[in-house]
């Protein structure tokens, strides 16, 4: 026995209505259910990677939680040591200076945009960054860039190298001393 087109369409409509009903029910979850779900997700996320308070707040705002729920989740994550601003700062600085070869200015700017305390940033710089390796990174980057930089004069090459290093976030004094040593 074959189904008529009418019967097939009726079943499709019923199936779509069921999906709509499920979606409406899911949308009407209580704030408490949303908070528990978000807390579980954030704890899982923080156990895999370092996050700062600002990053977690942004993720929670995207989930459309109330400020009260966001505050509760942040406090819980801080209390249970899932989030630690100093640990995040140390990890971020280490990764950006060793692997991405960023300078202190760019690192500090990025951390400030994530609402990390300025004194924590500069204290962590002193702990994490080895000045010799920092200058070696800058020297290598500028030496590599010098090979591909073309200019009509020494001044033009110098200014291109300076702009390149400044865009990476290195300090003016360090850039000038390294440029003078490689040219």
Secondary structure, DSSP 8 states (H G I E B T S, - for coil): ----HHHHHHHHHHHHHHHHHHHHHHHT--HHHHHHHHHHHHHHHHHHS---HHHHHHHHHHTT--HHHHHHHHHHHHHTTS--HHHHHHHHHHHHHHTS---HHHHHHHHHHTT--HHHHHHHHHHH--HHHHHHHHHHHHHHHHHH---SSHHHHHHHHHHHHHHTT--HHHHHHHHHHH-
